[in-house]
Amino acid sequence: MKRLRSLLPLILLVGVGVALFFSGALDRFRPDALPQQEALLEIYVVEHPVLSRLIHVAVLTLAISTGIPGAVVLIFLGGMLFGIVWGTLLSSFAVTLGALILFFASRYAFGDHSHGEAPPALVERLRAGYAAHPVSYTFFLRLVPFFPFGAVTMALAWLRCPAWLFALATGVGGSLTTAIETTLGAGLVKNIAAHGEIGAKLLTDPHVLVPVLALAALSLAPIAIKRLRGRGGS
């Protein structure tokens, strides 16, 4: 019973995410639906500037904290509706808050419930490897944008990442990725305005191509840093 109580917060979060994903409530935020929704949403933002920002933060926080796949589309949407600066600020706050909620729920679920029993050897090796270089591993996992955000959050909780380090890595690394994705969303607005749809011409639009290349460079940055450190130590 104690074990079930510890899992309950995480089960509730994941359950809400699964329910939202399969309910169709988020269908309007599919990439192919954005051109049709953009004009209506922009009108709502103009008429309700404060409320629309609060809704964006709330929806994105919910998406991140429940591990809903495709939350990046909401970040794109923030760039489309609020511009690069406001979109980055709002989305970064929501991403950090949502990640912290999922992290603490996961850490509570993955707490020490062994009742004195030693964990499996593989678990000990993984945690020992992480504990040897916690800062490097945490920032590596958070900086690479192609790792599933929710899975990384739960993995870091399972690896017993310190809360301060998780908050720092998410605030810095997560915000950097969010800024690039927001810039990509802002570039989508220009492409939609010019072509009326999201199509193959995106690949030739510098407002879209540059953020995509920046994401690719960001994903390779930890590997490059590791190699440079290796050369410096040799």
Backbone as CSV, one residue per row, in Angstrom:
resi,resn,N_x,N_y,N_z,CA_x,CA_y,CA_z,C_x,C_y,C_z
1,MET,0.827,-1.207,0.000,0.000,0.000,0.000,0.861,1.257,0.000
2,LYS,1.961,1.230,0.779,2.858,2.381,0.816,3.476,2.627,-0.546
3,ARG,3.855,1.546,-1.221,4.438,1.668,-2.558,3.442,2.288,-3.527
4,LEU,2.186,1.892,-3.449,1.155,2.425,-4.330,0.946,3.912,-4.070
5,ARG,0.975,4.318,-2.806,0.798,5.736,-2.482,1.938,6.567,-3.063
6,SER,3.146,6.023,-3.041,4.281,6.768,-3.583,4.185,6.914,-5.102
7,LEU,3.576,5.943,-5.759,3.433,5.993,-7.212,2.244,6.835,-7.659
8,LEU,1.330,7.126,-6.745,0.075,7.770,-7.120,0.261,9.108,-7.836
9,PRO,1.103,10.046,-7.345,1.257,11.317,-8.077,1.719,11.131,-9.514
10,LEU,2.697,10.235,-9.725,3.203,9.996,-11.075,2.134,9.337,-11.939
11,ILE,1.398,8.385,-11.372,0.336,7.715,-12.121,-0.735,8.720,-12.541
12,LEU,-1.085,9.635,-11.646,-2.092,10.651,-11.969,-1.618,11.569,-13.093
13,LEU,-0.359,12.005,-13.008,0.169,12.883,-14.054,0.174,12.187,-15.413
14,VAL,0.712,10.971,-15.447,0.767,10.231,-16.709,-0.641,9.923,-17.208
15,GLY,-1.547,9.601,-16.280,-2.933,9.319,-16.662,-3.609,10.510,-17.300
16,VAL,-3.388,11.697,-16.739,-3.959,12.915,-17.326,-3.390,13.142,-18.724
17,GLY,-2.086,12.923,-18.872,-1.459,13.093,-20.178,-2.018,12.135,-21.218
18,VAL,-2.175,10.873,-20.840,-2.731,9.877,-21.759,-4.172,10.237,-22.139
19,ALA,-4.944,10.667,-21.142,-6.339,11.033,-21.404,-6.429,12.211,-22.358
20,LEU,-5.590,13.221,-22.157,-5.603,14.381,-23.056,-5.159,13.997,-24.459
21,PHE,-4.158,13.125,-24.531,-3.615,12.755,-25.828,-4.648,12.020,-26.678
22,PHE,-5.402,11.108,-26.047,-6.354,10.303,-26.797,-7.755,10.910,-26.849
23,SER,-7.982,11.991,-26.109,-9.307,12.611,-26.123,-9.543,13.463,-27.358
24,GLY,-8.469,13.838,-28.054,-8.607,14.710,-29.218,-8.618,16.181,-28.861
25,ALA,-8.454,16.509,-27.566,-8.498,17.910,-27.146,-7.338,18.719,-27.721
26,LEU,-6.247,18.032,-28.062,-5.070,18.724,-28.566,-4.940,18.641,-30.086
27,ASP,-5.967,18.132,-30.759,-5.882,17.965,-32.209,-5.696,19.296,-32.935
28,ARG,-6.240,20.355,-32.372,-6.130,21.655,-33.032,-4.699,22.172,-33.065
29,PHE,-3.827,21.554,-32.260,-2.439,21.980,-32.229,-1.531,21.087,-33.072
30,ARG,-2.121,20.214,-33.892,-1.311,19.414,-34.808,-0.637,20.340,-35.814
31,PRO,0.598,20.001,-36.255,1.285,20.872,-37.205,0.467,21.187,-38.454
32,ASP,-0.278,20.185,-38.978,-1.053,20.433,-40.186,-2.277,21.308,-39.933
33,ALA,-2.664,21.473,-38.643,-3.827,22.303,-38.322,-3.444,23.723,-37.935
34,LEU,-2.157,23.981,-37.738,-1.729,25.301,-37.287,-2.088,26.433,-38.247
35,PRO,-1.941,26.241,-39.577,-2.310,27.356,-40.458,-3.766,27.791,-40.286
36,GLN,-4.678,26.846,-40.069,-6.086,27.195,-39.900,-6.347,27.828,-38.529
37,GLN,-5.618,27.404,-37.521,-5.845,27.894,-36.164,-5.139,29.219,-35.895
38,GLU,-4.086,29.509,-36.639,-3.259,30.665,-36.322,-4.036,31.971,-36.335
39,ALA,-4.838,32.192,-37.383,-5.567,33.456,-37.497,-6.541,33.639,-36.333
40,LEU,-7.266,32.580,-35.976,-8.217,32.663,-34.872,-7.506,32.924,-33.552
41,LEU,-6.378,32.247,-33.345,-5.640,32.410,-32.100,-5.017,33.798,-31.997
42,GLU,-4.554,34.346,-33.108,-3.979,35.693,-33.084,-5.032,36.733,-32.713
43,ILE,-6.250,36.549,-33.198,-7.344,37.464,-32.825,-7.594,37.381,-31.323
44,TYR,-7.591,36.169,-30.786,-7.830,35.986,-29.351,-6.706,36.639,-28.540
45,VAL,-5.460,36.529,-29.018,-4.328,37.137,-28.312,-4.469,38.654,-28.285
46,VAL,-4.901,39.242,-29.386,-5.076,40.698,-29.444,-6.195,41.141,-28.503
47,GLU,-7.273,40.385,-28.461,-8.420,40.756,-27.627,-8.183,40.458,-26.152
48,HIS,-7.380,39.428,-25.858,-7.141,39.026,-24.470,-5.633,38.806,-24.262
49,PRO,-4.853,39.864,-24.242,-3.384,39.702,-24.174,-2.892,39.021,-22.902
50,VAL,-3.460,39.364,-21.753,-2.998,38.776,-20.495,-3.507,37.345,-20.343
51,LEU,-4.805,37.160,-20.569,-5.399,35.828,-20.414,-4.780,34.827,-21.373
52,SER,-4.521,35.246,-22.599,-3.944,34.321,-23.581,-2.551,33.864,-23.146
53,ARG,-1.780,34.753,-22.536,-0.456,34.372,-22.059,-0.553,33.404,-20.881
54,LEU,-1.491,33.655,-19.979,-1.694,32.760,-18.845,-2.152,31.376,-19.315
55,ILE,-3.014,31.344,-20.321,-3.480,30.068,-20.863,-2.325,29.305,-21.498
56,HIS,-1.478,30.019,-22.230,-0.325,29.366,-22.862,0.575,28.725,-21.809
57,VAL,0.871,29.473,-20.738,1.719,28.949,-19.665,1.065,27.733,-19.007
58,ALA,-0.239,27.827,-18.746,-0.945,26.729,-18.072,-0.977,25.470,-18.933
59,VAL,-1.291,25.625,-20.219,-1.399,24.463,-21.112,-0.035,23.806,-21.312
60,LEU,0.999,24.627,-21.504,2.333,24.065,-21.714,2.860,23.412,-20.434
61,THR,2.597,24.020,-19.279,2.988,23.405,-18.008,2.321,22.044,-17.843
62,LEU,1.036,21.980,-18.166,0.309,20.717,-18.082,0.898,19.682,-19.034
63,ALA,1.208,20.108,-20.248,1.762,19.183,-21.239,3.115,18.629,-20.796
64,ILE,3.990,19.489,-20.267,5.315,19.053,-19.841,5.217,18.168,-18.609
65,SER,4.387,18.554,-17.646,4.306,17.801,-16.390,3.656,16.438,-16.564
66,THR,2.863,16.262,-17.608,2.209,14.974,-17.842,2.923,14.145,-18.905
67,GLY,3.967,14.704,-19.515,4.734,13.950,-20.494,4.019,13.724,-21.805
68,ILE,3.094,14.621,-22.176,2.375,14.476,-23.441,3.356,14.570,-24.609
69,PRO,3.347,13.621,-25.557,4.222,13.720,-26.724,3.842,14.929,-27.582
70,GLY,4.839,15.563,-28.160,4.573,16.655,-29.077,4.353,17.996,-28.415
71,ALA,4.766,18.151,-27.152,4.615,19.445,-26.477,5.405,20.536,-27.184
72,VAL,6.384,20.131,-27.994,7.182,21.109,-28.730,6.307,21.945,-29.657
73,VAL,5.199,21.388,-30.133,4.293,22.145,-31.003,3.724,23.346,-30.259
74,LEU,3.475,23.194,-28.957,2.983,24.304,-28.154,4.038,25.391,-28.020
75,ILE,5.305,24.985,-27.991,6.392,25.968,-27.954,6.462,26.706,-29.284
76,PHE,6.330,25.968,-30.390,6.244,26.612,-31.701,5.119,27.641,-31.705
77,LEU,3.986,27.233,-31.152,2.812,28.100,-31.137,3.075,29.368,-30.339
78,GLY,3.833,29.244,-29.246,4.193,30.425,-28.471,4.984,31.420,-29.293
79,GLY,5.904,30.923,-30.110,6.658,31.806,-30.990,5.786,32.430,-32.063
80,MET,4.841,31.665,-32.572,3.940,32.166,-33.608,3.038,33.282,-33.088
81,LEU,2.537,33.122,-31.853,1.530,34.048,-31.323,2.127,35.220,-30.556
82,PHE,3.242,34.992,-29.856,3.757,36.025,-28.959,5.109,36.591,-29.383
83,GLY,5.677,36.065,-30.471,6.977,36.547,-30.902,8.106,35.843,-30.161
84,ILE,9.320,36.129,-30.573,10.478,35.414,-30.037,10.708,35.719,-28.557
85,VAL,10.682,36.996,-28.183,11.020,37.371,-26.802,9.968,36.885,-25.816
86,TRP,8.705,37.306,-26.021,7.639,36.894,-25.105,7.419,35.387,-25.163
87,GLY,7.486,34.826,-26.357,7.292,33.384,-26.488,8.338,32.602,-25.721
88,THR,9.596,33.045,-25.808,10.674,32.360,-25.087,10.490,32.479,-23.577
89,LEU,10.171,33.670,-23.094,9.991,33.884,-21.655,8.844,33.033,-21.108
90,LEU,7.707,33.075,-21.782,6.541,32.326,-21.309,6.777,30.823,-21.372
91,SER,7.304,30.356,-22.497,7.501,28.914,-22.667,8.595,28.385,-21.747
92,SER,9.662,29.157,-21.552,10.738,28.715,-20.669,10.233,28.560,-19.236
93,PHE,9.423,29.514,-18.787,8.848,29.416,-17.444,7.965,28.176,-17.324
94,ALA,7.114,27.963,-18.331,6.197,26.821,-18.296,6.949,25.499,-18.369
95,VAL,7.963,25.433,-19.213,8.750,24.199,-19.345,9.465,23.869,-18.032
96,THR,10.065,24.874,-17.421,10.773,24.640,-16.155,9.805,24.223,-15.055
97,LEU,8.673,24.911,-14.953,7.685,24.574,-13.921,7.121,23.173,-14.140
98,GLY,6.744,22.861,-15.366,6.202,21.535,-15.663,7.212,20.429,-15.418
99,ALA,8.477,20.688,-15.787,9.528,19.691,-15.579,9.763,19.446,-14.091
100,LEU,9.715,20.507,-13.283,9.910,20.340,-11.839,8.775,19.527,-11.217
101,ILE,7.551,19.756,-11.683,6.410,18.982,-11.170,6.600,17.501,-11.481
102,LEU,6.962,17.192,-12.728,7.173,15.794,-13.117,8.382,15.201,-12.393
103,PHE,9.424,15.994,-12.209,10.632,15.515,-11.532,10.341,15.114,-10.090
104,PHE,9.651,15.976,-9.349,9.386,15.671,-7.939,8.395,14.518,-7.795
105,ALA,7.426,14.434,-8.705,6.511,13.295,-8.666,7.260,11.998,-8.960
106,SER,8.192,12.049,-9.911,8.972,10.863,-10.263,9.937,10.489,-9.145
107,ARG,10.565,11.484,-8.545,11.505,11.184,-7.472,10.793,10.580,-6.265
108,TYR,9.584,11.062,-6.006,8.794,10.484,-4.921,8.431,9.033,-5.249
109,ALA,8.106,8.784,-6.515,7.748,7.423,-6.923,8.953,6.492,-6.911
110,PHE,10.138,7.018,-7.266,11.342,6.190,-7.336,12.156,6.230,-6.051
111,GLY,11.548,6.690,-4.961,12.264,6.798,-3.693,12.715,5.451,-3.189
112,ASP,13.384,5.478,-2.068,13.941,4.246,-1.494,12.831,3.444,-0.818
113,HIS,12.379,2.391,-1.495,11.341,1.510,-0.948,11.865,0.068,-0.844
114,SER,13.179,-0.038,-0.733,13.780,-1.378,-0.749,13.693,-2.082,0.599
115,HIS,13.402,-1.305,1.677,13.286,-1.881,3.025,14.551,-2.648,3.396
116,GLY,15.719,-2.044,3.071,16.985,-2.651,3.460,17.566,-3.592,2.429
117,GLU,16.836,-3.921,1.387,17.341,-4.830,0.360,18.226,-4.067,-0.615
118,ALA,19.299,-4.669,-1.054,20.203,-4.053,-2.017,19.550,-4.028,-3.395
119,PRO,19.676,-2.909,-4.128,19.114,-2.853,-5.469,19.892,-3.740,-6.420
120,PRO,19.342,-4.057,-7.592,20.068,-4.878,-8.566,21.411,-4.259,-8.932
121,ALA,22.347,-5.109,-9.333,23.699,-4.635,-9.642,23.698,-3.621,-10.774
122,LEU,22.836,-3.833,-11.797,22.772,-2.906,-12.922,22.347,-1.518,-12.458
123,VAL,21.373,-1.458,-11.562,20.917,-0.178,-11.022,22.058,0.523,-10.303
124,GLU,22.799,-0.239,-9.503,23.919,0.347,-8.767,24.976,0.887,-9.719
125,ARG,25.273,0.152,-10.805,26.291,0.599,-11.755,25.856,1.874,-12.468
126,LEU,24.602,1.923,-12.898,24.098,3.111,-13.590,24.132,4.333,-12.682
127,ARG,23.677,4.155,-11.465,23.651,5.286,-10.532,25.063,5.701,-10.126
128,ALA,25.959,4.743,-10.004,27.340,5.073,-9.662,28.010,5.834,-10.806
129,GLY,27.737,5.419,-12.041,28.297,6.126,-13.189,27.795,7.546,-13.274
130,TYR,26.501,7.725,-12.993,25.944,9.078,-13.001,26.528,9.904,-11.859
131,ALA,26.636,9.307,-10.675,27.124,10.035,-9.499,28.569,10.496,-9.680
132,ALA,29.332,9.807,-10.540,30.720,10.195,-10.767,30.830,11.506,-11.536
133,HIS,29.874,11.768,-12.434,29.902,12.998,-13.236,28.477,13.548,-13.365
134,PRO,27.850,13.957,-12.277,26.433,14.354,-12.329,26.178,15.591,-13.164
135,VAL,27.056,16.594,-13.087,26.826,17.842,-13.826,26.910,17.597,-15.328
136,SER,27.958,16.885,-15.757,28.141,16.616,-17.192,26.979,15.813,-17.763
137,TYR,26.588,14.739,-17.065,25.512,13.897,-17.561,24.182,14.645,-17.587
138,THR,23.921,15.435,-16.553,22.641,16.149,-16.481,22.523,17.162,-17.601
139,PHE,23.562,17.950,-17.813,23.502,18.950,-18.876,23.506,18.290,-20.256
140,PHE,24.207,17.172,-20.400,24.190,16.453,-21.686,22.769,16.006,-22.022
141,LEU,22.097,15.377,-21.048,20.742,14.879,-21.286,19.755,16.012,-21.541
142,ARG,19.949,17.144,-20.868,19.007,18.244,-21.022,19.283,19.091,-22.259
143,LEU,20.539,19.134,-22.706,20.865,19.975,-23.860,20.483,19.340,-25.185
144,VAL,20.585,18.013,-25.277,20.277,17.366,-26.555,18.765,17.401,-26.779
145,PRO,18.294,18.175,-27.761,16.852,18.382,-27.919,16.093,17.181,-28.461
146,PHE,16.800,16.166,-28.941,16.117,15.036,-29.550,15.830,13.911,-28.560
147,PHE,16.304,14.050,-27.313,15.898,13.117,-26.271,14.501,13.490,-25.791
148,PRO,13.594,12.530,-25.615,12.243,12.852,-25.117,12.324,13.583,-23.776
149,PHE,11.706,14.762,-23.721,11.856,15.630,-22.553,11.346,14.965,-21.281
150,GLY,10.139,14.388,-21.345,9.566,13.753,-20.166,10.364,12.549,-19.718
151,ALA,10.846,11.757,-20.676,11.639,10.571,-20.333,12.944,10.963,-19.654
152,VAL,13.576,12.036,-20.129,14.809,12.510,-19.512,14.544,12.984,-18.089
153,THR,13.429,13.681,-17.898,13.079,14.164,-16.561,12.917,12.998,-15.591
154,MET,12.182,11.967,-15.997,11.978,10.816,-15.121,13.274,10.037,-14.917
155,ALA,14.108,9.971,-15.961,15.389,9.269,-15.834,16.295,9.971,-14.823
156,LEU,16.331,11.297,-14.863,17.165,12.038,-13.922,16.645,11.885,-12.493
157,ALA,15.336,11.803,-12.340,14.771,11.553,-11.006,15.174,10.161,-10.524
158,TRP,15.130,9.189,-11.414,15.508,7.817,-11.064,16.989,7.717,-10.712
159,LEU,17.820,8.525,-11.382,19.253,8.535,-11.122,19.610,9.350,-9.882
160,ARG,18.574,9.901,-9.222,18.754,10.684,-7.993,19.533,11.967,-8.243
161,CYS,19.214,12.623,-9.349,19.805,13.931,-9.637,19.394,14.912,-8.541
162,PRO,20.324,15.700,-8.000,19.941,16.704,-7.001,18.947,17.702,-7.585
163,ALA,18.000,18.135,-6.781,16.949,19.038,-7.264,17.540,20.341,-7.794
164,TRP,18.568,20.865,-7.114,19.162,22.136,-7.555,19.822,21.990,-8.925
165,LEU,20.464,20.842,-9.158,21.134,20.613,-10.436,20.103,20.432,-11.545
166,PHE,19.023,19.708,-11.240,17.974,19.530,-12.237,17.357,20.874,-12.613
167,ALA,17.060,21.704,-11.599,16.461,23.010,-11.866,17.400,23.886,-12.685
168,LEU,18.706,23.841,-12.372,19.684,24.644,-13.109,19.810,24.176,-14.553
169,ALA,19.928,22.855,-14.742,20.081,22.316,-16.102,18.834,22.577,-16.939
170,THR,17.664,22.454,-16.318,16.425,22.708,-17.045,16.270,24.193,-17.341
171,GLY,16.599,25.026,-16.359,16.470,26.467,-16.563,17.410,26.999,-17.624
172,VAL,18.640,26.437,-17.674,19.629,26.913,-18.642,19.521,26.148,-19.962
173,GLY,19.725,24.832,-19.882,19.688,24.022,-21.105,18.316,23.971,-21.733
174,GLY,17.279,23.777,-20.887,15.921,23.730,-21.414,15.492,25.042,-22.019
175,SER,15.883,26.154,-21.393,15.512,27.465,-21.916,16.223,27.765,-23.237
176,LEU,17.460,27.284,-23.360,18.189,27.487,-24.618,17.489,26.760,-25.759
177,THR,17.112,25.507,-25.508,16.371,24.752,-26.524,15.024,25.403,-26.815
178,THR,14.344,25.855,-25.768,13.046,26.502,-25.938,13.175,27.768,-26.775
179,ALA,14.238,28.541,-26.555,14.440,29.772,-27.326,14.587,29.462,-28.817
180,ILE,15.330,28.407,-29.128,15.508,28.030,-30.538,14.188,27.563,-31.134
181,GLU,13.448,26.751,-30.381,12.161,26.254,-30.873,11.153,27.385,-31.013
182,THR,11.204,28.367,-30.122,10.318,29.524,-30.234,10.652,30.339,-31.478
183,THR,11.945,30.498,-31.741,12.369,31.201,-32.957,11.888,30.470,-34.202
184,LEU,11.924,29.144,-34.149,11.404,28.348,-35.255,9.914,28.590,-35.431
185,GLY,9.169,28.664,-34.312,7.739,28.951,-34.401,7.460,30.310,-34.996
186,ALA,8.263,31.312,-34.613,8.092,32.646,-35.184,8.377,32.633,-36.683
187,GLY,9.346,31.794,-37.098,9.629,31.670,-38.527,8.499,31.005,-39.288
188,LEU,7.780,30.101,-38.612,6.642,29.453,-39.260,5.552,30.458,-39.613
189,VAL,5.395,31.506,-38.782,4.383,32.524,-39.060,4.659,33.183,-40.392
190,LYS,5.922,33.536,-40.614,6.286,34.183,-41.881,6.062,33.247,-43.058
191,ASN,6.363,31.965,-42.871,6.173,31.009,-43.955,4.703,30.799,-44.262
192,ILE,3.877,30.717,-43.211,2.437,30.550,-43.418,1.841,31.777,-44.094
193,ALA,2.300,32.976,-43.683,1.797,34.207,-44.284,2.146,34.282,-45.762
194,ALA,3.316,33.743,-46.125,3.758,33.817,-47.513,3.136,32.737,-48.388
195,HIS,2.931,31.531,-47.821,2.494,30.401,-48.636,1.138,29.831,-48.236
196,GLY,0.626,30.244,-47.067,-0.690,29.794,-46.633,-0.733,28.373,-46.115
197,GLU,0.424,27.725,-45.985,0.454,26.358,-45.494,1.869,26.007,-45.028
198,ILE,1.975,24.879,-44.338,3.289,24.370,-43.950,3.672,23.290,-44.943
199,GLY,4.647,23.581,-45.791,5.018,22.639,-46.838,6.522,22.498,-46.978
200,ALA,6.936,21.937,-48.101,8.351,21.660,-48.332,9.175,22.940,-48.464
201,LYS,8.523,24.059,-48.798,9.252,25.318,-48.940,9.837,25.796,-47.619
202,LEU,9.402,25.188,-46.517,9.975,25.524,-45.212,11.493,25.364,-45.216
203,LEU,11.978,24.348,-45.930,13.395,24.006,-45.899,14.258,25.080,-46.549
204,THR,13.654,25.953,-47.363,14.416,27.021,-48.006,14.201,28.373,-47.327
205,ASP,13.388,28.405,-46.274,13.100,29.649,-45.561,14.149,29.840,-44.470
206,PRO,14.976,30.903,-44.555,16.020,31.101,-43.538,15.467,31.284,-42.131
207,HIS,14.230,31.822,-41.995,13.635,31.981,-40.671,13.342,30.630,-40.017
208,VAL,13.249,29.599,-40.822,13.014,28.243,-40.320,14.298,27.428,-40.340
209,LEU,15.075,27.566,-41.418,16.279,26.756,-41.591,17.327,27.050,-40.518
210,VAL,17.517,28.316,-40.175,18.540,28.683,-39.179,18.239,28.073,-37.810
211,PRO,16.994,28.182,-37.273,16.723,27.512,-35.995,16.881,25.994,-36.048
212,VAL,16.522,25.379,-37.167,16.688,23.930,-37.301,18.172,23.560,-37.229
213,LEU,19.017,24.314,-37.924,20.454,24.067,-37.876,20.997,24.318,-36.468
214,ALA,20.422,25.327,-35.773,20.854,25.604,-34.402,20.510,24.440,-33.477
215,LEU,19.341,23.822,-33.675,18.976,22.654,-32.878,19.935,21.501,-33.135
216,ALA,20.301,21.317,-34.410,21.239,20.252,-34.746,22.598,20.504,-34.095
217,ALA,23.045,21.764,-34.144,24.323,22.108,-33.526,24.264,21.910,-32.014
218,LEU,23.128,22.261,-31.414,22.977,22.107,-29.966,23.035,20.640,-29.564
219,SER,22.467,19.769,-30.385,22.493,18.340,-30.066,23.902,17.767,-30.139
220,LEU,24.768,18.381,-30.957,26.145,17.899,-31.094,27.100,18.570,-30.114
221,ALA,26.660,19.658,-29.475,27.541,20.420,-28.590,28.114,19.588,-27.451
222,PRO,27.302,18.777,-26.735,27.888,17.989,-25.644,28.963,17.022,-26.107
223,ILE,28.779,16.439,-27.302,29.777,15.507,-27.827,31.072,16.245,-28.141
224,ALA,30.939,17.441,-28.756,32.127,18.225,-29.081,32.872,18.651,-27.818
225,ILE,32.113,19.055,-26.783,32.742,19.479,-25.526,33.476,18.316,-24.882
226,LYS,32.858,17.119,-24.928,33.492,15.941,-24.333,34.804,15.614,-25.037
227,ARG,34.812,15.731,-26.387,36.038,15.428,-27.127,37.130,16.449,-26.826
228,LEU,36.738,17.725,-26.720,37.717,18.760,-26.415,38.313,18.566,-25.034
229,ARG,37.470,18.169,-24.080,37.962,17.913,-22.719,38.884,16.713,-22.712
230,GLY,38.537,15.694,-23.560,39.392,14.520,-23.637,40.776,14.850,-24.194
231,ARG,40.816,15.734,-25.222,42.105,16.123,-25.782,42.920,16.935,-24.783
232,GLY,42.187,17.792,-24.018,42.879,18.620,-23.047,43.492,17.807,-21.923
233,GLY,42.836,16.659,-21.601,43.330,15.832,-20.515,44.424,14.877,-20.936
234,SER,44.568,14.701,-22.276,45.567,13.743,-22.764,46.947,14.379,-22.909
